[in-house]
Amino acid sequence: MPSAADRPPSAAMLVEGKSLCDDALAAGQVDVAYVAALADVYDRYFRERLAEYQVGRDGPAAFALAAVGGYGRRELCPASDIDVLVLFDGDTPESAAELARFLFFPLWDLGVELGHGVRTVEACCELAACDPKVLASLIDLRFLAGEAGVVARLEARLQAEVYPAHAAAFANWLARGNEERGRSYGDAGGMLEPNLKNGLGGLRDWHQVRWLTRLDPRSEADARLVAEDLAALEEDVRFVLTARMHLHRFCARKNDKLYFEFQERVAEAMGFGPRGDRKAVERFLSRLLRRMADIKALRLSVWPLLAGGVGAVDLAAPATTVSAGIEDGPEGLRFARQVTDTAAMELVFDLFAACAQTNRAPSHATLRRLRAMAPELGRLAGVSPRTGRMIYDRLGEIMAVDVAGVAMDAMLASGMLAAVLPEFARVSDIVAYDVYHVHPVGRHSLEAVRLLAEIRAGGPSRAKDMLAGLPRPELAFWGLLLHDVGKGLGGGHAEKGAQLAEDMLTRLSAPPEARHVIAALVREHLILPETATGRDLADRDILARVAGRVATVEMLDLLVLIARCDGLATGPQAWTGWKESLVYDLYAKVRAAIEQGRLFDAGDARIMLATRDRLREVARDRFTAEALEEMLLAMPPRYLVSQSVESILGHLDLLAELEAAEAEDRRMKPGDRGGRDVAALTQTALPGGDGFAVTVAARRVRALFPTVTGVLALHDLSIHEADVFVWEDGVTILSLRTGNPPDVIYSDEVFARVARAVRYALSGKLFLAYRLARKRSSFAAARTPAGPKSPPTVRLDNKASDLFTVIDVSCDDRVGLLYDIARTLTELHLETHLAKVMTPAGRVRDVFYVRGLDGRRIEDPEQADEIKAALMHRLAEDLCSLS
């Protein structure tokens, strides 16, 4: 790269001008005007560089420099490509290569990403006719330097020859590309890490609308209608473009996906601050996603008009009748021509029902008409019991059949949903700034409703049968629509949402019993997933509390359907196969409690007696009668109630291996040192490849739980659940469910290394704290998901269980986290009897059922405070070691 002193004057000017723009942007002195100012700097470079070339040379005749693409639109973000065309009127001269090198080499030396071409007017027309990408770039053609007439002649030929012949095919190519964009980049207006350029609702939507508008030769009413809405959305585009501009600056490279790690900085750069309990970044994301959703909605609604303007859609095609007063025209669904505004008010929900039936959206003109009608319909919903009840009934019907979500999207885009349910509109754009929720609240709720409609139409048989068996299935749809309506009010969103739901449904004159059930669904919508993943399902008190709050089988069925759709709509980490199995396990037990008036098919004593009798029968050939009886008497009641006979037999086989290992250890070690700190381990692949069941047996080894968790972390094995059973004779059975190792094909080798490492750690040959600290600081730890960081929380609860103190820890994930917590609990002389672990995309929730060495809960307030302080210290200490 040439030194600064060797740069030509034009390149020196470019460096200085770009630096001034970047400094002004960093200092907050410019906003979206930066993108045009940066384009002006490059314009000046090309003009001055061309002038330098022409000194002492006879330049090529009839040529010009032209900007295309984003540079042609004067939309240059800090890391945008510079797309420029050297354009010749006639044949390309031999001197063209020298000219291109003279123009472009200084830019390459400066590291500029340059997209360039050297073409004739004729070649440009030929390429544009056969390559839609070239056509798109040439629509944004802009003269830079040289002979302006050359660019003018290209524009004239494009207008006369290329656009009329190929505009329809171009529109169809864009439509196919939008389907691919949706698959590749998603719906940007409903994602918490949106692609600002290529996501649906991103800047590319705006570009496409502008392209087709420029290709449309009409000047009639439809074109003016589109132009009015385009002008209204320019502010949305400027906002998204400004966010992209700052994103490029913070990334220091070309990147259009707004990753979590940059969101807070972009929010601050755009002037957002906290307000109430909402973070600055949440306010920024709410605004951004709303604007991107509006951009997408506009592109979808005007697309038939724009495609029709270039011949890709026959706007003169006759409409078909869908229902009385509702037609399906080439531009979308609409009210019949003779329907007045007064009559249309009665047909609004017939129109939305037609959307669900046909998977067709309302036309652009119809959406504008609906927006104008929305305030009056909202007013009538609150003052006219007839209108309110009609809305309640029809909305329930529409949600149930809207499998593609077209009808509810139309209700949202038209403002009708906000008009009749203003409380829903309040939360629609609220964002939870974490890596757990994929969508803002409104989009999340509509997606949950759509998933339930999908189940009704042909989803998983278990859920479909459950929904079909409900006497009032509309309650599930209403419960999902309103389940998060209490968010943004300072915590306790389920309880606050229940009251809001009651008020909203009262306003709509919904039946009293339906109001109460829907409000209860909102209040209890988290009870099944939270209990299933955070509480001991073998604890009869837990099951009794859930059964008491749910009360009826209908309510239980409604809640499990809501839990499934809510989890799936939240994001991929919120509803895993493991979580679903836990929820359905809880569902079965609570249903038995409700239907039969008891929590199990028999009393606990009968279960334990039956289990012991069955074990005597099937294990009599494996052990002597005396040895088997000793083991049966040593087994704790919770173990006999919660474990199947098959599982216990596997544990007994593992104990036989443990005894053999202890005997070998005693043989190898002199005196009484042998047989201590020995463990036996076995693993079994879970059905469906969903991880492994790992069982470890040891005798009188207090640190077994932290040792095993540390070793598994060292081998990149995540732990999802752990049960610890301490027998009366000192035997500890540690039963874990883990994820798959990084290379599941070699899982046997991995677990062989795990068993060896457990043995070394227990015997002092492996120092886990040191090894895990090294692992954290290594490159391997870089796989920890990036995202917003939250302070850890620790909560102790003595009300959740009569036998244990429940410790609930929530913090950001990292290598060996469970080991850190388990080691702290062991050092505090606490016995862990159950651990449940959830890791939703980087945020961990660990729940531990513990007792002191005296076998009792932690009742001493000072000891409880010490436990909490110790855990907070350990978590903060390890965070510091990572920074």
N, C-alpha and C positions, 0 to 999 in steps of 0.2 A: 504494500500500500504506500503510495507517495506520501511524503511528509507534507505538513500544512504549507510549508514554504514553496513546495513544488506544485501545489494545486493550481489549476487555471483560475482566473478571476471569477468565472461563472460558478465553479464548484465551491470556491471560498465563500461567495455570496450565498450559495445554497446552505452551506454549513451554518453560517451566521444567521440566516433567516429562519432556518428550522430550529436553531437553538433559541432564538428569541420567541418563537411560537411555543416551544416546549416550556420555556421558563415562565411565560405568561400563563400557560395552562396550569403548571404546578403551583403558581402563586395565586390561582383563582381569579386571574384578571380577565379571562375570556371564558366563554361558554361554548355552545355549539358553533359559534362563528369560527372557532379554531379550524374546523375541517375545511372551510372555504379559504381561510388565510393560508393554511398549509398548501392547498392547491395553487394559490397565487404565487407562493414561493417557488414551486416547481415550474409554474408557467414562466416566471421570470428567468429561471435557470435555462430553460430550453430556448427562449428568445435570445438571451445573451450568449449562450453556447453556439447557437446557429450564427450569430453575428461574428463570433470569434472564428468560426470555420470559414466564413465568406471573406475574411481579410486576406487579400492576395490570391484568392482562388476565383475561378469562374464556376460558381455552383451549378449543380444540375438544374436543367430547365424544368419549369412547371412542376414543382413539388411543394409539399406542405407538411408540417407536423400537426398531428391531431391527438387529442386525449380521448380515450374511450373508457367504458366501464365506470367504476367508481370515481376515477380521476376525471372522466368526462362529466360526471354529475357534480363535481367539486365537493366530494364527500370523502376526504382523506383523513383517516384516523392515523395515529402515530406509526402504526406498523402496517398500514395498507400497502398493497402492491401499486406500483406506478405503471399503468397501462397506456402505452403511447404507440402511435402508428406513424411511420414515415410513408407518406402517400405520394405517388407519382401519377401524373395525368396520363402519360403515355407509357412506353416500355421502360422497364427498370434499367437505368444506365449502369455501366461498370463501376462508376464512382460511388454507387449507393452503399457498397460495403464499407468504403472508407468513411463516408458520412455517418453511417450507423456507429462505427467504432468511435469516431470522434465525439458523438453525442452521448453514447452510453457507457464507455469505459470509465469516465470519472464517477458515474453513479455506482457502477459495480465496485470500484475501489472504495467507495464510502459505505458499502454493504447494503445499498438500496435494493429491495426486492422489485425487480423490473420485469414487466411483461411487455414485450415489444414485437413489432412486426414491420416488415418492409414490403409494401404491396402497391400494385397499381389500382386505379379506380375500377378497372374491369375485373381484376382478381377479387377485390372486395365484394363486388356485386355477385360474382359466381360463388364465392364462399358463403355469403349470407343466404343465398338461395338454397344451399344444400346443408348448412350447418346452423342450427338454431342458436348455438352459443355465440357464434360470430354475429348473427343478426342481433342478438340481445346487446352485445357490446357496442354495435354500430348505432343502435337507437340513441345511445348517450354520446354520440360523436360531438366533439367540440374543437374548434379551430384553436391552434396555439401560435404557430409562426409559419413563415414562408408565404406562399401565395394563397390567399383566402379563397380565391376562385376554384382551386382544386377541391377543397373540402365542400364548397357549395355545389360543385358539379356531382360529387359523390352523393351528397344528400338528395339532390334532385333525381338522380337515377334510382336511388333507393326508394324514394317516394313514388316514382312513376313505374318502376319495373319490378322491384323486389317485394315491397310491402303488400301491394294489392294481391299478388299471386301467392304469397306464402304466409300471410298474416293468420289465416285460419289454422294452418298446420302448426304455426308457431304457438298459437293459443292452446292447441291440443297437447303439444309437447310440454308446455308449462304445466298443464293440468296433470299430466302423468308424472312430471317431476315433483309436483306438490305431494302426490301420494308417497313417493320415495322419501321426500323430506320428512313427512310425518313418521315414516318407519325409522328413519335414521336419526332425526333430531328431536322428534316429539312435538307436542303442543306447548310452545314456549310460554304462552299465557297461563298455563296450568302447572308449570314445573318450577321448582325452587332453585335449579341450576340451569336456567334457560340458555339456549343458543341465540344470541342477540341478532344474528344475521340470518341464519338458515332455518331456525325453528319456525314452526307455523305461528304466525303472529310477529315474526321478526322483520327486519328491514327488507328481506327479499319479497315479502308480501307487498310492501309498498312499491318496490321497484316494478313488480309485475303489473300492478294496477296502473302505474305511470306508463309503462311500455304499451299496454293495450290501449290506454287512452290516447297515446300519440299515434297509434296505428289506426284508430277509429276515425274515419272521415266524416262522421255525422256531426251535425250541429243542432240536432233536435232536442226535444224535452228530456229524453233519457240521458243524453250526454250531459246536459246542464244539471240534471239531478245528481249524477255521479260527481260532477265537479264541485257541487256544494258540499257534499260529504267529504271529499278529498281535502277541501280547504279546512274543514272542521277538524280533520285528523292530523294536520300538519304538526300541531303541538305534540301529539303522541309520538310522531316520528322523530321530532327533535329531541324528545326526552330519551328515547331508545338510542339514538345516535350519540347523544352526549354520554350515556352510560358506556357505550362501546368505545368511545374515544378515551375515557378514563381507564377502562379495562386494558386497552392496548398499552397505555402509559405504565400501569402498574405491572403488567406482565413483561414488559420490555420485549415483546414479540407479538407476532400475529396470532391472536386467539380470540374467538368469538363466544366461547362458552363461559358464562359467569359463574366460575367455581366459588364454593363457599369461602375459600381462603382470601378472595379478593373483594367480597361483597361489602364488608364493613368499611374498607378503604374507599370504595366507589361511592358508598352512601355518604360518607363524610365529605368527599370531594364535591358531591352534588348538593351539599348544604343541608343534609338531613340531620336532625338531632333527636334525642329521646323526647317522648311526650307521654306523661302519665307512666303507666307500667309497660309501655311499648318501647322497644329499643329503636334506635335510629335506623338500623339496618332492616328491621321489620317494617317500618314505615316506608322506607325506600322500596323494598321488594313489593309491598302491597301496591304502591303507585306504579311501579314498573310492570308488574304482571297484569294489572288492570288495563294499562295502555296497550300492552301487547295483545291482550284478549280483544280489545276494541279494534286493533289493526286487523287481526285475523277475521273478526266478524264482518268488518267492512269488505275485505277481499272476497269472502264467501258470498255475501249478499249481492255485490255488484258484478260478480264473475259472469253470470249468464248474460247480463246486459253488455259487458265488455266483449265477451266471446261472440255474442250476437252481432256486435258492431263490426267485427272483422270476419264475419261469415262462418264462425265455428258452431254457432247455434242458430237455428231458424226461429227467430222471434215472431215470425208471422204464422207459425204452426198453430193449429187450433187447440184450444184447451179442452181437457176432459173433465167431466163432473165427478168429483169425489164423493160429495154428499150435498144435501140441500144448501145452496148458497156458497159452496166451496169448490173451487176449480184448481186443477193442476195445469198450469201454463208452462211454456218453454222456459220462462224466467223463474219459476218456482210456484209454490202454492199461493193462492190469492182468493179474496172474496169475489164472488161473481159480479159482473159489471153493474147489475141493477141494484146491488146491495148498498143501502145508505149507511151512514155512520151509525145511526140509531139501531138499524137492523144488525149491523156488524157487531155491535156490543153484545148482542145475544148469541152471536156465532163465534166468539173468540175461542172458546174451548173446543168447539167443533173443528176449528182450524188447527189447533194444537193436536187434537186427536188424529186429524188427517196427517200431520207431520209424523206421528208415531206409526201410523198405519202404512204410509208410503215411503218412509225414510227420506222425505223431501222437505227442505226448509222453505219458509215463506220467502216470497220475492222481496227484492229490495224496496219496492214501493209499498208493499204490504207491511214490512217491518217499520217503515216510517209512519204508516197509518196506525199500527199497533202502539207505537211510542206515544203518539198523540192521544190515543184512547186510554192509555194506562192510568193516568191520574184519576180519571172519572171512575174507572172500574175499581180502583183502590178505595175511592171514597164510598162507593156503593157497597163494597164488601163490609165496611164498618157500620153502615147505617141501615142496610136492608137485609134482614134475616134470610129472605128468599135468595138474594144474590150470594150472600156468604155461604149458605148451605150448598148452593149450586157449585160454588168454587171448591168447597171441601170435597164434594162427591166426585166432580169431574176430574179434579187434580189427582185424586186417588186412583181413578180409572186409568188416566193417561200414564201415570208413573208405572203402573203394572204392565203396560204393553210397550213402553218406550225402550226397546232393547238396544237400539243404536244411540239413544240419548239425544236424538234430533229435536224432539218436542221440548224437552227441558232446556236444551241449549237455546232454542228459539224463545222460550219464555224469559230466559235470562237476558238474551241480547235485546229483546224488545222492551225490557223494563217492566213487563207484566208481573214477573215474580217479585220484583222489588215493590211494586205497587200494592199487591195483595198481601205480601209478607214482608213488611219493611224491616222486621227484626232479622230476617234472613239476609236482607241487603246489607245490614250493618256489619255482619261478620263475613260477608262474601269474599272480601279481599284481604282478610286477616291472614298473616303468615306466621307460622311457628318456625323460628329460626333454629333449625336443627337438621341433622341428616336423616331423621326418622320419617318426617312428613315430606312427601313428594309434591303435594299440591297445596295451594291456599284453601281456606276452609270451604268456600263456596264450590269450587271445582271438586274438592274431595267429597262433599256431601252429594253432589249430583252424580259423581262416579259411583258412589256407594249405592245410590238408588238404581242406577243403570245395571249394576252387577246383580242386584236382586231381581230385576226384570229379566235378566239373562238366565238366572236360575229358573225362573218360572217358565221360560220358553224352552228350556232343555239343558239345564245345568247339571251338576253332580246329582246322582239319583237320591242320595241321602237327603241333601238339602232341598231338592225339588219335591220329594215326597212330603217332607216336613212342611214346606210352604203350601202345597196343595191340600194338606190336611187341616189347615187353619180355617176356623169359621169366619174370621175377619182378616184376610191377608192385607187389606189396605192399611191396617194399623202398622204393619212392619214397614211399609213404604213411607208413611208419615213419620214414623219414629226415626228412620234413617235420614229423611230430609231435614229434620229438626234436631238431630242428636247433638250437634255442636253449636247450636244457636246461642248458648250461654258463654261462648268464648269472648275474651277481650274485656271482661268485666271484673278482673282482679282475682282470678282463681275460683275454684269450686264451680267449674263451668257446667257440670252435670246437674247439680242442684239448682243453680240459677237458670239453666236452660229449661228445666222441668217447669218452673213457674212461668217462664216466657212462653213455653209451648201451651200451657194451660190458657194463658191470656189470649194468645193468637187464635187458638181453636175456639175459644168462647166468642171472639169477635166474628169468626166465620160460622157461628151457630152450629158447630159440630155436635153430635149427640153427646150428652154428658158422660156416659160410660166410656165412649171412645176417647174423649178428652182426657179422662183420668188415666186410661191405659197408656195412651201415647206419652203423657207427661211422665208416667212411671217408667216407660221405656227409655226416655231421655235421661231420667235420673239414674237408672241402673244399667245403662248401656255398656259400662266398663266392668261390671261385677264378674262376669264369667271369665274374660281373658285375664284380668288382674288376679283373680283368685287362683285360676289354673296355673299361672306362671309364677306366682309369688307366695303361695301357701301350700301347706302339707295336705294333700288330698286324702291322706289316710286319717286325718284328724276329724273325728266325728263332730266336734264343736264347730269347725269351719263349715262342714257340709250343712249342719243344722242352721247356721246363720244364713247361708245362701238360700236354703230352702224357705226359710222364714221370710226373707225379703222378696223372693220370687213368687211364692204363694201358690201359683197355678201352673199346670202343664202348658196351657196356652201361652202364658207369659214366658215360660222357660223356652218354648219353641221360638217365640218372637225374638227373644234376647240372643239365642244362639245364631239365628239368621243375621241379626243386626251385627253381632260380633264378627261374623265371617266377612260380611260385605264391608264393614268399617275397616277391618284389618287389611283386606286386600286393596281397598281404595287408599289406605294410608301410604303404603309403599311395600316393596318386596321384602323388607326385613320385619314387617309388622304381622305377617300371617304366614308362617312357615308350616311345613308338614308336621314338625314337632309340636308347634303351638296348637295347631288344629287338633292333634291327637289328645293333647292335654285338656283342651276345652271340651271335646266330646266325651272324654273320660269323666270330667266333672259333671257334664250334662247328664250322663247315664246315672251317676250316683245321686244327683239332686232329684232327678225324675223318680228314681226308686223311693227316695225319701218322701216326695210329695204324694205319689200314688199309693204307697203302701204304709205310709205313716211311720216308717223307720228308715234308717240310713243303710242297712244291709239286709240281705235276705234272712239273716239270723243274727242273734246277739253275738257280741264279741267273744264271749266265753265259748259259745258253740262253734264259732269259726276256728278259734284256737284249738279246741278239742278235736274238731274234724281234721284240721291240718296235721296235728300230731299223729292221729290215727292213720291218716293216709301215708305219712312219712314212715311210720313203723312198718307199714305193709310193703312199700316199694324199696325201702333201704335196708331191709333185714338181712339181705345177702351181702351187703357192703360193710356192715359194722356189727360188732357184737352187741347183744341186747343191752349190756351195761353201758357201753360207750355211747350207743345211740340215745339212751335215756338221759345220760349226762348232758349230751348236746341239746336235747329237746328242752330240758329244764333250764338250760342256760340262755335259750333264745328269748329275747324280750317280747312282750305282747305286741307292740307295734310291728315288729318284724313278722310275726306269725299272721297278723291280720292283713298286712299290706303285700306280702310276697307270695307268689304262687308256689305250689309244691314243686313244680319243675325248676323254678329259680333256686329254691332252697336246696334241692338235690345237687344242682350245679355248685352251690356254695360249699356243700359238704365234700364234694369231690376236690374242690380247691383247698379245703382244710386238710384233706389227706396229703395233698402236695405240700402244704405248709409244714405239716409234721415231718415229712420226709426231708424237707429243706432244713428244718431245725435240727434234725438228727445228724445230717451231714455237716452242719455248721458246728455242732458239738464235737463231732469226730475230728474236725480240722483244728479246733481251738482247744488249748489245754485248760484245765481247771474248770471254773464255773462261768467262764466268759462265753462259751458257746451257746447257740440257740437264741441269742438276743438279737433284736433289731433285724429280724428276718421277715420277709414278706413274700407272698406268692401272688402272681398276677395272671389273669386270663382275659381274652377279648373275643367278642363275637360280632360279626358284621350285622348291622340292623337291616331289616327288609327295605328294599328299594334303594339301597346304597346310601341311606341317610345317616351315615356315621357308624359308630361302634358302641356296643355295650361293654364296658371295662369293669372288671371286678378285681379287687385287691383284698387279700386276707392277711392279717398280722395278729400277733399276740402281745398285748401290753406295750404297744408302741404309740406313745402319746402324740408324736408329731407326724403320724401317718398321713393325715389329710393334707397339711401344707406340703409335705414331701412329694406326694403324688401329684398334686396340682402344679408344683414347681417343675417337676420332671416333664409333665405333659406340655407345659408352656415352652419348655426348652426344646421340645420336639415338634412345635407348631401344631399342637392338637388342642383345639378349643373345647371347653367343658360347658355343656348345656344344663346338666342337672347332676346332683350328687346326693346320694342317701348314705348316711353313716349309721350302722347298727352296732352297738356295743353290747356284747353278750356278758352274762354274769361271770363267766370264767376268764374274762380279759380279752377274748377274741374280738377283733374289730373287722367287720365286713364293710368295705367301701365300694358302693355300687355307683358307677358313673355312666353318663351318656355323653359321648364326645363327637366332635365333627370328624371328618375324614382327614387323614394325613395329606400333606401336599401331593404326594405321589401314591395314590391309593393302590396301585398295582403292586407296590412293594410294602404293603401294610404289615405283613408278617415280620419283615426285617425291622420295620420301624418299631413295632411293639416288643420285639426282642431287645432292641436297644433301650426301650423304655424300662423294661423289667430289670435290665442290667444297671441302668442309671438309678432306679429306685434302691436297688441293693447297695450301690456305691454311696448314695446319699445317706442312707440309714447307718452305714458303717463308717462314715466320715471321710470317704475317699473322694467325694464330690461336694463342693461347697456351692449350694444352689444360689444363694444370694449374689455371690460373685459372678457366677456364670450367667445369670439372668441380667445382671447389670451390664455385662459385656454385650449380651445379645441386644439389649435396648439401645445401646450406643452404636451398634453395627448397622450396616446397610439394610439388613433384614428387617429392622424395626421401621424402615421407611414405608413398609406396606400398611402401617396404621392409617386408616382413612383420614384424609384432611377434612376439616370442617370446623364449625363454630365450637369454641371451647367453653365449658361451663364448670363452675366450681363444684367440688364433690359435696354430697349430702349424706348424713348418717342419721338414721332414726331407730330408736328402740321402742318396741311395742310389747307390753305384757297382757294386752287384751285379746290379741289374736289367737292365743293358745293358752290352755290351762296348765300345760306341762312345760312349755318352753318360752324363753324370751326370743322374740323375733327381731333380728337386726336387719334393717333394710339399707343397703348402700347403693348410691347412684353416683357415677362419675364417668369421665371419659376413659375409653379403653386404652390399654397399652400392654406390652408383653409382660406376662407374669403378674397381672393385677390380682387374680384370685389367690395366687400364692402369697402376695403381700398381705392380703386381708386374713387369710387362714393362719399365716404365721403369727400375726398380731393377736388373733383370738387364742391361739395356743399359748402364747407368752402371757396372756391374761388369765390362764388356767380355766379356759372355757372349753367345754366339750361341744363340738358341732355334730348335730344329729341329722340335719337335712340342709342342703344348699340348692337353691334354684338360681340359674344364671340366664339372663337375657342380654344379648348384645345387638341392639338394633342400630346397625350401621355406625359403630364407633362409640355409642353411649351405652354403658353397662349398667344393668340393675341386678345386683346380687342380694339374695335374701337368705339369711342363715337362721336356723332354729338351734338355739344354744341353751346349755345349762351349765351351772358351776360344777366344780368337782364334788360338791355335796349332793348333786342330783336335783337341784332346785333351780327355779327361775331366778333372775337377777332382780331382787326386790329392793336392794339398798340403793337409794338415789345417788349417793356419792360414788358407789361402784359403777352405776350406770353412766354417770357423767365421765368417769375415768375411761370407760370403754369407748365412749363416743370421742373423747379427746384423743385417745391413743390411735384410733382409726383415722381421724382427721389428720393427725400428725404424720402418720405413715403415708397416707395418700399425698399430702402436701410435700413430704420429704422426697418421695419418689418423683413427683412432678418436677421438683427443683433439679433432681439429678438428670432429668431429660432435657432441661432447658440449656 
